[in-house]
């Protein structure tokens, strides 16, 4: 929980600065790549945190969490891919690539209560 709060606190701080225009001058410049990587770093940290919790859990909890994680990732990739094809073929509105991350956590939140077995 502490790691999650630390990483997501960093993410929120960076995004609040972005929203209030702290980085408007660098958008569209090569320095914006640094900003993109800086915003991504806490997300990588959050994924590492989740995997560390899995690693440090007992065998049953690790297996259940792994199953939930894999299913949520698969659902997220399938939905995002379907939306991408809808953009290409059906003129659906564009979805930003970073939306896959909240889609993953939403998918995990929806399926986790139903996945209680490692089978």
Number of C-alpha atoms within 10 A of each C-alpha: 8 8 13 17 11 14 19 16 13 17 18 14 13 17 14 12 12 14 11 9 10 12 14 12 10 13 12 9 9 9 12 15 13 12 16 11 11 14 18 13 14 20 18 12 16 18 13 14 17 16 16 11 15 18 15 10 13 10 12 12 17 17 18 18 24 16 18 24 21 13 18 22 19 14 17 22 15 12 16 18 13 12 17 18 13 14 14 12 9 10 10 12 11 11 12 7 9 9 11 17 13 11 18 21 15 14 20 21 13 13 16 17 9 9 15 15 12 14 7
